[in-house]
Amino acid sequence: MDKRIDNQNGNALLITISLILMLTLAGIMAVNTSVTDIDLSFHKIHSEKAFYIAEAGAKRALAELKNDQTWNSGFYRVVLNGGAYSVQLEDSSSNSLLGDTIVISSTAFEREGKATVELMVIPEKARPFRHAMFGDDLVDIRNSMNTDSYNSDSGTYAGTKDTLGGDVGSNGNIIVKNGASVGGDVGTSTTGGASVNGGATVYGDIYDDGEVQELPEIPQSEYDWAEANNDALTNISGSYSYNSSTNAFTSSGTVTLTEGTYFFSSITLKNSADLLIPAGDQVTIYITGDIELKHASEVNAGGDPAGLVIFSQGDFVLKNSGEISAAFYSPEGSADLRNSGEYFGSITAKDIVAHNSAKFHYDRSLGEYSAGETGDMEIVAWKEL
């Protein structure tokens, strides 16, 4: 036989074996790649499941805190959807730097998956002045009354005026009619509660499916503290009458309240009386009865509304071209604005009536003002570790 033919047969065999080896190696690599992909997918699936289980544990802990802000026992290996979570809490009792912040750490395992979720929560602050006017039961606006908004943090009323932002809200009914104008939203949490007459104008949205806004009462302990530390005997000057036995306050002239906390049973400003708050001073008033501002009387006129905050258990009446710059909060009281009275700031009350060309200018900077706590907890930071 020709030796050249033998050599060619040998070369062909080597080539065939080489090809088989290459295909085998390619097959092995493909299998390894597939196995790796399967492993990665398996790990991803179970890691995602572990994440959701950890998140459920953190949310359960948050729910416990909302019921009891002193709760800090956590959970250990609670079984859920084929996995388990454990939750630990860290607060000021173990880390004084945390203050009122609570750190919730929830770790979960699901087969080979593991995840840790961390929440940072604080007691929710009550923000009572998020609207121009908020009446728990009713807001009645009519007869050319109008609202708008401005921002005292950014400039003057004239320089920051806006036809939006002067929102009117309620948990009950809102009536807007007879040429009234709302420079903002009209929103209630009562179905069918927003009634806007065809002769009225609303520059924002109108809705009746808003969230219920809780109006927490100011604790009696705060009134008691204000009475015990009343600055009415030392920080008032000008023309006025103050009865230290009944805590009733009356003025028919010009009177100044400097920085401090005041406790009154009633406030009456007679015709053209003028109550001044020095620029930059912070005056907080606790009042158990009513406030009445009579014809052309003024309170903190041209001043910063945040400089005069009034917490009341009674009613508020502004009449006949009077003017006030303040934030007024009376969850069980009424507010009555009539006859060209002008209000700068915010009012929150049980019910509000604003008629006859009264004007309301909401100071948007009051939206962030906080007074006490709602009893709820809010998340301020979230991360997956």
TORKOL-4160 file (C-alpha; in steps of 0.2 Angstrom, whole numbers, padded with zeros to 4 digits, m for minus):
385
<pt num="1" X="0000" Y="0000" Z="0000"/>
<pt num="2" X="0006" Y="0018" Z="m0004"/>
<pt num="3" X="0013" Y="0025" Z="0012"/>
<pt num="4" X="0006" Y="0042" Z="0007"/>
<pt num="5" X="m0012" Y="0035" Z="0008"/>
<pt num="6" X="m0008" Y="0028" Z="0026"/>
<pt num="7" X="m0002" Y="0045" Z="0031"/>
<pt num="8" X="m0017" Y="0054" Z="0025"/>
<pt num="9" X="m0028" Y="0041" Z="0034"/>
<pt num="10" X="m0019" Y="0045" Z="0050"/>
<pt num="11" X="m0021" Y="0064" Z="0048"/>
<pt num="12" X="m0039" Y="0062" Z="0045"/>
<pt num="13" X="m0041" Y="0052" Z="0061"/>
<pt num="14" X="m0032" Y="0066" Z="0071"/>
<pt num="15" X="m0043" Y="0079" Z="0063"/>
<pt num="16" X="m0058" Y="0070" Z="0068"/>
<pt num="17" X="m0053" Y="0067" Z="0086"/>
<pt num="18" X="m0048" Y="0085" Z="0087"/>
<pt num="19" X="m0065" Y="0090" Z="0081"/>
<pt num="20" X="m0074" Y="0078" Z="0093"/>
<pt num="21" X="m0063" Y="0085" Z="0108"/>
<pt num="22" X="m0067" Y="0103" Z="0103"/>
<pt num="23" X="m0086" Y="0100" Z="0102"/>
<pt num="24" X="m0085" Y="0090" Z="0118"/>
<pt num="25" X="m0076" Y="0105" Z="0127"/>
<pt num="26" X="m0089" Y="0117" Z="0119"/>
<pt num="27" X="m0103" Y="0106" Z="0126"/>
<pt num="28" X="m0095" Y="0106" Z="0143"/>
<pt num="29" X="m0093" Y="0125" Z="0143"/>
<pt num="30" X="m0111" Y="0127" Z="0137"/>
<pt num="31" X="m0117" Y="0116" Z="0151"/>
<pt num="32" X="m0106" Y="0125" Z="0164"/>
<pt num="33" X="m0113" Y="0142" Z="0158"/>
<pt num="34" X="m0130" Y="0135" Z="0159"/>
<pt num="35" X="m0127" Y="0129" Z="0176"/>
<pt num="36" X="m0120" Y="0145" Z="0182"/>
<pt num="37" X="m0135" Y="0155" Z="0174"/>
<pt num="38" X="m0147" Y="0143" Z="0183"/>
<pt num="39" X="m0137" Y="0146" Z="0199"/>
<pt num="40" X="m0137" Y="0164" Z="0197"/>
<pt num="41" X="m0156" Y="0164" Z="0193"/>
<pt num="42" X="m0159" Y="0153" Z="0208"/>
<pt num="43" X="m0149" Y="0165" Z="0219"/>
<pt num="44" X="m0158" Y="0180" Z="0212"/>
<pt num="45" X="m0175" Y="0173" Z="0214"/>
<pt num="46" X="m0172" Y="0168" Z="0232"/>
<pt num="47" X="m0163" Y="0184" Z="0236"/>
<pt num="48" X="m0178" Y="0194" Z="0230"/>
<pt num="49" X="m0190" Y="0183" Z="0240"/>
<pt num="50" X="m0179" Y="0186" Z="0255"/>
<pt num="51" X="m0180" Y="0204" Z="0252"/>
<pt num="52" X="m0198" Y="0205" Z="0252"/>
<pt num="53" X="m0199" Y="0194" Z="0268"/>
<pt num="54" X="m0187" Y="0206" Z="0276"/>
<pt num="55" X="m0197" Y="0221" Z="0271"/>
<pt num="56" X="m0213" Y="0213" Z="0278"/>
<pt num="57" X="m0204" Y="0211" Z="0295"/>
<pt num="58" X="m0199" Y="0229" Z="0295"/>
<pt num="59" X="m0216" Y="0235" Z="0291"/>
<pt num="60" X="m0223" Y="0224" Z="0304"/>
<pt num="61" X="m0211" Y="0232" Z="0317"/>
<pt num="62" X="m0217" Y="0249" Z="0311"/>
<pt num="63" X="m0235" Y="0244" Z="0314"/>
<pt num="64" X="m0230" Y="0239" Z="0331"/>
<pt num="65" X="m0222" Y="0256" Z="0334"/>
<pt num="66" X="m0237" Y="0265" Z="0328"/>
<pt num="67" X="m0247" Y="0256" Z="0341"/>
<pt num="68" X="m0234" Y="0258" Z="0355"/>
<pt num="69" X="m0219" Y="0270" Z="0353"/>
<pt num="70" X="m0210" Y="0262" Z="0367"/>
<pt num="71" X="m0210" Y="0245" Z="0359"/>
<pt num="72" X="m0193" Y="0238" Z="0356"/>
<pt num="73" X="m0193" Y="0219" Z="0358"/>
<pt num="74" X="m0191" Y="0215" Z="0340"/>
<pt num="75" X="m0194" Y="0198" Z="0332"/>
<pt num="76" X="m0184" Y="0182" Z="0331"/>
<pt num="77" X="m0185" Y="0170" Z="0316"/>
<pt num="78" X="m0204" Y="0173" Z="0312"/>
<pt num="79" X="m0208" Y="0161" Z="0298"/>
<pt num="80" X="m0216" Y="0168" Z="0282"/>
<pt num="81" X="m0219" Y="0162" Z="0264"/>
<pt num="82" X="m0205" Y="0148" Z="0266"/>
<pt num="83" X="m0193" Y="0160" Z="0274"/>
<pt num="84" X="m0190" Y="0168" Z="0291"/>
<pt num="85" X="m0186" Y="0186" Z="0297"/>
<pt num="86" X="m0179" Y="0193" Z="0312"/>
<pt num="87" X="m0180" Y="0211" Z="0318"/>
<pt num="88" X="m0170" Y="0222" Z="0329"/>
<pt num="89" X="m0173" Y="0240" Z="0335"/>
<pt num="90" X="m0160" Y="0253" Z="0340"/>
<pt num="91" X="m0166" Y="0268" Z="0349"/>
<pt num="92" X="m0159" Y="0281" Z="0361"/>
<pt num="93" X="m0159" Y="0269" Z="0375"/>
<pt num="94" X="m0144" Y="0260" Z="0367"/>
<pt num="95" X="m0137" Y="0275" Z="0357"/>
<pt num="96" X="m0140" Y="0292" Z="0364"/>
<pt num="97" X="m0135" Y="0300" Z="0348"/>
<pt num="98" X="m0151" Y="0294" Z="0339"/>
<pt num="99" X="m0163" Y="0306" Z="0349"/>
<pt num="100" X="m0180" Y="0302" Z="0344"/>
<pt num="101" X="m0175" Y="0292" Z="0329"/>
<pt num="102" X="m0178" Y="0273" Z="0329"/>
<pt num="103" X="m0168" Y="0261" Z="0318"/>
<pt num="104" X="m0177" Y="0245" Z="0312"/>
<pt num="105" X="m0166" Y="0232" Z="0305"/>
<pt num="106" X="m0175" Y="0217" Z="0297"/>
<pt num="107" X="m0165" Y="0202" Z="0291"/>
<pt num="108" X="m0173" Y="0187" Z="0281"/>
<pt num="109" X="m0167" Y="0170" Z="0274"/>
<pt num="110" X="m0176" Y="0161" Z="0261"/>
<pt num="111" X="m0167" Y="0145" Z="0256"/>
<pt num="112" X="m0150" Y="0152" Z="0250"/>
<pt num="113" X="m0156" Y="0170" Z="0249"/>
<pt num="114" X="m0153" Y="0183" Z="0262"/>
<pt num="115" X="m0158" Y="0201" Z="0263"/>
<pt num="116" X="m0157" Y="0215" Z="0276"/>
<pt num="117" X="m0168" Y="0230" Z="0276"/>
<pt num="118" X="m0166" Y="0245" Z="0287"/>
<pt num="119" X="m0178" Y="0259" Z="0291"/>
<pt num="120" X="m0176" Y="0275" Z="0301"/>
<pt num="121" X="m0192" Y="0281" Z="0308"/>
<pt num="122" X="m0197" Y="0296" Z="0319"/>
<pt num="123" X="m0213" Y="0301" Z="0328"/>
<pt num="124" X="m0223" Y="0310" Z="0315"/>
<pt num="125" X="m0224" Y="0329" Z="0318"/>
<pt num="126" X="m0241" Y="0337" Z="0317"/>
<pt num="127" X="m0242" Y="0351" Z="0304"/>
<pt num="128" X="m0258" Y="0360" Z="0308"/>
<pt num="129" X="m0256" Y="0374" Z="0295"/>
<pt num="130" X="m0255" Y="0365" Z="0278"/>
<pt num="131" X="m0270" Y="0375" Z="0271"/>
<pt num="132" X="m0275" Y="0393" Z="0270"/>
<pt num="133" X="m0291" Y="0387" Z="0279"/>
<pt num="134" X="m0295" Y="0370" Z="0285"/>
<pt num="135" X="m0312" Y="0367" Z="0294"/>
<pt num="136" X="m0314" Y="0350" Z="0301"/>
<pt num="137" X="m0333" Y="0350" Z="0299"/>
<pt num="138" X="m0336" Y="0365" Z="0287"/>
<pt num="139" X="m0329" Y="0379" Z="0277"/>
<pt num="140" X="m0342" Y="0391" Z="0270"/>
<pt num="141" X="m0335" Y="0404" Z="0258"/>
<pt num="142" X="m0346" Y="0416" Z="0249"/>
<pt num="143" X="m0350" Y="0434" Z="0244"/>
<pt num="144" X="m0334" Y="0439" Z="0235"/>
<pt num="145" X="m0322" Y="0432" Z="0248"/>
<pt num="146" X="m0306" Y="0427" Z="0240"/>
<pt num="147" X="m0290" Y="0417" Z="0245"/>
<pt num="148" X="m0272" Y="0417" Z="0237"/>
<pt num="149" X="m0255" Y="0413" Z="0244"/>
<pt num="150" X="m0238" Y="0421" Z="0247"/>
<pt num="151" X="m0221" Y="0416" Z="0255"/>
<pt num="152" X="m0215" Y="0427" Z="0269"/>
<pt num="153" X="m0198" Y="0417" Z="0269"/>
<pt num="154" X="m0195" Y="0423" Z="0251"/>
<pt num="155" X="m0201" Y="0441" Z="0251"/>
<pt num="156" X="m0216" Y="0452" Z="0254"/>
<pt num="157" X="m0234" Y="0448" Z="0250"/>
<pt num="158" X="m0234" Y="0459" Z="0234"/>
<pt num="159" X="m0217" Y="0451" Z="0228"/>
<pt num="160" X="m0222" Y="0432" Z="0231"/>
<pt num="161" X="m0241" Y="0433" Z="0228"/>
<pt num="162" X="m0248" Y="0418" Z="0219"/>
<pt num="163" X="m0266" Y="0413" Z="0213"/>
<pt num="164" X="m0262" Y="0395" Z="0218"/>
<pt num="165" X="m0257" Y="0388" Z="0235"/>
<pt num="166" X="m0271" Y="0396" Z="0245"/>
<pt num="167" X="m0280" Y="0379" Z="0247"/>
<pt num="168" X="m0296" Y="0376" Z="0257"/>
<pt num="169" X="m0299" Y="0360" Z="0265"/>
<pt num="170" X="m0311" Y="0350" Z="0276"/>
<pt num="171" X="m0315" Y="0333" Z="0282"/>
<pt num="172" X="m0333" Y="0338" Z="0280"/>
<pt num="173" X="m0342" Y="0350" Z="0268"/>
<pt num="174" X="m0335" Y="0365" Z="0258"/>
<pt num="175" X="m0346" Y="0378" Z="0251"/>
<pt num="176" X="m0340" Y="0391" Z="0238"/>
<pt num="177" X="m0353" Y="0402" Z="0230"/>
<pt num="178" X="m0358" Y="0420" Z="0226"/>
<pt num="179" X="m0343" Y="0427" Z="0217"/>
<pt num="180" X="m0330" Y="0419" Z="0230"/>
<pt num="181" X="m0313" Y="0415" Z="0223"/>
<pt num="182" X="m0301" Y="0402" Z="0229"/>
<pt num="183" X="m0283" Y="0404" Z="0223"/>
<pt num="184" X="m0279" Y="0385" Z="0226"/>
<pt num="185" X="m0287" Y="0369" Z="0228"/>
<pt num="186" X="m0304" Y="0365" Z="0236"/>
<pt num="187" X="m0303" Y="0347" Z="0244"/>
<pt num="188" X="m0313" Y="0337" Z="0256"/>
<pt num="189" X="m0313" Y="0319" Z="0262"/>
<pt num="190" X="m0332" Y="0318" Z="0261"/>
<pt num="191" X="m0339" Y="0311" Z="0245"/>
<pt num="192" X="m0350" Y="0325" Z="0238"/>
<pt num="193" X="m0344" Y="0337" Z="0251"/>
<pt num="194" X="m0336" Y="0350" Z="0239"/>
<pt num="195" X="m0350" Y="0362" Z="0233"/>
<pt num="196" X="m0344" Y="0375" Z="0221"/>
<pt num="197" X="m0357" Y="0387" Z="0214"/>
<pt num="198" X="m0356" Y="0392" Z="0195"/>
<pt num="199" X="m0353" Y="0410" Z="0201"/>
<pt num="200" X="m0338" Y="0406" Z="0210"/>
<pt num="201" X="m0320" Y="0403" Z="0204"/>
<pt num="202" X="m0308" Y="0390" Z="0209"/>
<pt num="203" X="m0290" Y="0391" Z="0202"/>
<pt num="204" X="m0284" Y="0374" Z="0208"/>
<pt num="205" X="m0292" Y="0357" Z="0209"/>
<pt num="206" X="m0309" Y="0352" Z="0216"/>
<pt num="207" X="m0310" Y="0335" Z="0224"/>
<pt num="208" X="m0319" Y="0325" Z="0237"/>
<pt num="209" X="m0308" Y="0310" Z="0239"/>
<pt num="210" X="m0294" Y="0317" Z="0250"/>
<pt num="211" X="m0286" Y="0309" Z="0265"/>
<pt num="212" X="m0294" Y="0313" Z="0282"/>
<pt num="213" X="m0283" Y="0325" Z="0291"/>
<pt num="214" X="m0283" Y="0322" Z="0310"/>
<pt num="215" X="m0284" Y="0338" Z="0321"/>
<pt num="216" X="m0276" Y="0333" Z="0337"/>
<pt num="217" X="m0281" Y="0343" Z="0353"/>
<pt num="218" X="m0267" Y="0353" Z="0361"/>
<pt num="219" X="m0264" Y="0344" Z="0377"/>
<pt num="220" X="m0271" Y="0352" Z="0393"/>
<pt num="221" X="m0253" Y="0351" Z="0400"/>
<pt num="222" X="m0247" Y="0364" Z="0388"/>
<pt num="223" X="m0261" Y="0376" Z="0393"/>
<pt num="224" X="m0256" Y="0373" Z="0411"/>
<pt num="225" X="m0238" Y="0376" Z="0407"/>
<pt num="226" X="m0243" Y="0392" Z="0398"/>
<pt num="227" X="m0253" Y="0398" Z="0413"/>
<pt num="228" X="m0239" Y="0394" Z="0425"/>
<pt num="229" X="m0226" Y="0403" Z="0414"/>
<pt num="230" X="m0237" Y="0417" Z="0408"/>
<pt num="231" X="m0228" Y="0432" Z="0401"/>
<pt num="232" X="m0243" Y="0443" Z="0402"/>
<pt num="233" X="m0238" Y="0452" Z="0418"/>
<pt num="234" X="m0221" Y="0457" Z="0411"/>
<pt num="235" X="m0220" Y="0457" Z="0392"/>
<pt num="236" X="m0235" Y="0469" Z="0388"/>
<pt num="237" X="m0234" Y="0487" Z="0386"/>
<pt num="238" X="m0246" Y="0501" Z="0380"/>
<pt num="239" X="m0264" Y="0504" Z="0382"/>
<pt num="240" X="m0273" Y="0489" Z="0388"/>
<pt num="241" X="m0283" Y="0481" Z="0402"/>
<pt num="242" X="m0277" Y="0464" Z="0409"/>
<pt num="243" X="m0286" Y="0455" Z="0423"/>
<pt num="244" X="m0273" Y="0443" Z="0431"/>
<pt num="245" X="m0287" Y="0434" Z="0441"/>
<pt num="246" X="m0298" Y="0430" Z="0425"/>
<pt num="247" X="m0284" Y="0431" Z="0412"/>
<pt num="248" X="m0295" Y="0442" Z="0401"/>
<pt num="249" X="m0286" Y="0454" Z="0390"/>
<pt num="250" X="m0294" Y="0470" Z="0382"/>
<pt num="251" X="m0287" Y="0485" Z="0372"/>
<pt num="252" X="m0294" Y="0500" Z="0364"/>
<pt num="253" X="m0277" Y="0508" Z="0359"/>
<pt num="254" X="m0260" Y="0502" Z="0354"/>
<pt num="255" X="m0252" Y="0488" Z="0364"/>
<pt num="256" X="m0236" Y="0478" Z="0361"/>
<pt num="257" X="m0232" Y="0460" Z="0365"/>
<pt num="258" X="m0214" Y="0455" Z="0365"/>
<pt num="259" X="m0207" Y="0438" Z="0363"/>
<pt num="260" X="m0214" Y="0425" Z="0375"/>
<pt num="261" X="m0228" Y="0413" Z="0380"/>
<pt num="262" X="m0245" Y="0421" Z="0385"/>
<pt num="263" X="m0260" Y="0413" Z="0393"/>
<pt num="264" X="m0277" Y="0422" Z="0391"/>
<pt num="265" X="m0295" Y="0417" Z="0394"/>
<pt num="266" X="m0301" Y="0430" Z="0381"/>
<pt num="267" X="m0294" Y="0443" Z="0369"/>
<pt num="268" X="m0305" Y="0458" Z="0364"/>
<pt num="269" X="m0298" Y="0472" Z="0353"/>
<pt num="270" X="m0310" Y="0487" Z="0352"/>
<pt num="271" X="m0312" Y="0498" Z="0337"/>
<pt num="272" X="m0296" Y="0503" Z="0329"/>
<pt num="273" X="m0285" Y="0495" Z="0342"/>
<pt num="274" X="m0268" Y="0490" Z="0337"/>
<pt num="275" X="m0258" Y="0475" Z="0344"/>
<pt num="276" X="m0240" Y="0475" Z="0339"/>
<pt num="277" X="m0227" Y="0461" Z="0338"/>
<pt num="278" X="m0209" Y="0467" Z="0336"/>
<pt num="279" X="m0201" Y="0461" Z="0320"/>
<pt num="280" X="m0191" Y="0445" Z="0324"/>
<pt num="281" X="m0200" Y="0441" Z="0340"/>
<pt num="282" X="m0209" Y="0424" Z="0343"/>
<pt num="283" X="m0226" Y="0426" Z="0352"/>
<pt num="284" X="m0236" Y="0410" Z="0357"/>
<pt num="285" X="m0253" Y="0413" Z="0364"/>
<pt num="286" X="m0264" Y="0400" Z="0373"/>
<pt num="287" X="m0282" Y="0405" Z="0375"/>
<pt num="288" X="m0296" Y="0396" Z="0383"/>
<pt num="289" X="m0310" Y="0407" Z="0376"/>
<pt num="290" X="m0314" Y="0419" Z="0362"/>
<pt num="291" X="m0304" Y="0431" Z="0351"/>
<pt num="292" X="m0314" Y="0446" Z="0344"/>
<pt num="293" X="m0306" Y="0459" Z="0333"/>
<pt num="294" X="m0319" Y="0473" Z="0331"/>
<pt num="295" X="m0320" Y="0487" Z="0318"/>
<pt num="296" X="m0303" Y="0491" Z="0310"/>
<pt num="297" X="m0293" Y="0483" Z="0323"/>
<pt num="298" X="m0276" Y="0476" Z="0319"/>
<pt num="299" X="m0265" Y="0462" Z="0325"/>
<pt num="300" X="m0247" Y="0460" Z="0320"/>
<pt num="301" X="m0251" Y="0470" Z="0304"/>
<pt num="302" X="m0238" Y="0468" Z="0291"/>
<pt num="303" X="m0228" Y="0456" Z="0302"/>
<pt num="304" X="m0223" Y="0438" Z="0300"/>
<pt num="305" X="m0238" Y="0426" Z="0303"/>
<pt num="306" X="m0226" Y="0413" Z="0310"/>
<pt num="307" X="m0221" Y="0426" Z="0323"/>
<pt num="308" X="m0239" Y="0425" Z="0331"/>
<pt num="309" X="m0245" Y="0407" Z="0334"/>
<pt num="310" X="m0262" Y="0405" Z="0343"/>
<pt num="311" X="m0268" Y="0389" Z="0351"/>
<pt num="312" X="m0286" Y="0391" Z="0356"/>
<pt num="313" X="m0300" Y="0382" Z="0364"/>
<pt num="314" X="m0313" Y="0395" Z="0358"/>
<pt num="315" X="m0318" Y="0405" Z="0343"/>
<pt num="316" X="m0311" Y="0418" Z="0332"/>
<pt num="317" X="m0320" Y="0433" Z="0325"/>
<pt num="318" X="m0313" Y="0446" Z="0313"/>
<pt num="319" X="m0324" Y="0460" Z="0308"/>
<pt num="320" X="m0326" Y="0476" Z="0297"/>
<pt num="321" X="m0309" Y="0480" Z="0289"/>
<pt num="322" X="m0298" Y="0472" Z="0303"/>
<pt num="323" X="m0282" Y="0464" Z="0299"/>
<pt num="324" X="m0271" Y="0450" Z="0307"/>
<pt num="325" X="m0255" Y="0441" Z="0303"/>
<pt num="326" X="m0255" Y="0425" Z="0313"/>
<pt num="327" X="m0257" Y="0406" Z="0313"/>
<pt num="328" X="m0273" Y="0401" Z="0322"/>
<pt num="329" X="m0277" Y="0383" Z="0328"/>
<pt num="330" X="m0293" Y="0378" Z="0337"/>
<pt num="331" X="m0299" Y="0361" Z="0333"/>
<pt num="332" X="m0315" Y="0363" Z="0343"/>
<pt num="333" X="m0318" Y="0381" Z="0339"/>
<pt num="334" X="m0325" Y="0392" Z="0325"/>
<pt num="335" X="m0318" Y="0406" Z="0314"/>
<pt num="336" X="m0328" Y="0420" Z="0307"/>
<pt num="337" X="m0321" Y="0432" Z="0295"/>
<pt num="338" X="m0333" Y="0446" Z="0288"/>
<pt num="339" X="m0334" Y="0463" Z="0280"/>
<pt num="340" X="m0318" Y="0466" Z="0271"/>
<pt num="341" X="m0307" Y="0458" Z="0285"/>
<pt num="342" X="m0290" Y="0453" Z="0279"/>
<pt num="343" X="m0280" Y="0438" Z="0286"/>
<pt num="344" X="m0262" Y="0434" Z="0282"/>
<pt num="345" X="m0257" Y="0417" Z="0288"/>
<pt num="346" X="m0267" Y="0401" Z="0291"/>
<pt num="347" X="m0283" Y="0395" Z="0301"/>
<pt num="348" X="m0287" Y="0378" Z="0306"/>
<pt num="349" X="m0303" Y="0376" Z="0316"/>
<pt num="350" X="m0319" Y="0365" Z="0318"/>
<pt num="351" X="m0329" Y="0376" Z="0306"/>
<pt num="352" X="m0325" Y="0392" Z="0296"/>
<pt num="353" X="m0336" Y="0405" Z="0289"/>
<pt num="354" X="m0329" Y="0419" Z="0277"/>
<pt num="355" X="m0341" Y="0431" Z="0269"/>
<pt num="356" X="m0343" Y="0448" Z="0262"/>
<pt num="357" X="m0327" Y="0453" Z="0253"/>
<pt num="358" X="m0315" Y="0446" Z="0266"/>
<pt num="359" X="m0298" Y="0442" Z="0260"/>
<pt num="360" X="m0287" Y="0427" Z="0265"/>
<pt num="361" X="m0268" Y="0427" Z="0261"/>
<pt num="362" X="m0260" Y="0410" Z="0265"/>
<pt num="363" X="m0242" Y="0410" Z="0270"/>
<pt num="364" X="m0235" Y="0395" Z="0262"/>
<pt num="365" X="m0220" Y="0395" Z="0274"/>
<pt num="366" X="m0232" Y="0389" Z="0288"/>
<pt num="367" X="m0234" Y="0372" Z="0279"/>
<pt num="368" X="m0218" Y="0366" Z="0288"/>
<pt num="369" X="m0223" Y="0372" Z="0305"/>
<pt num="370" X="m0224" Y="0358" Z="0317"/>
<pt num="371" X="m0234" Y="0358" Z="0334"/>
<pt num="372" X="m0232" Y="0342" Z="0344"/>
<pt num="373" X="m0234" Y="0324" Z="0337"/>
<pt num="374" X="m0248" Y="0315" Z="0329"/>
<pt num="375" X="m0245" Y="0299" Z="0338"/>
<pt num="376" X="m0240" Y="0290" Z="0322"/>
<pt num="377" X="m0222" Y="0286" Z="0315"/>
<pt num="378" X="m0215" Y="0291" Z="0299"/>
<pt num="379" X="m0201" Y="0284" Z="0288"/>
<pt num="380" X="m0187" Y="0297" Z="0285"/>
<pt num="381" X="m0174" Y="0285" Z="0277"/>
<pt num="382" X="m0174" Y="0267" Z="0270"/>
<pt num="383" X="m0160" Y="0256" Z="0263"/>
<pt num="384" X="m0156" Y="0238" Z="0258"/>
<pt num="385" X="m0140" Y="0233" Z="0266"/>
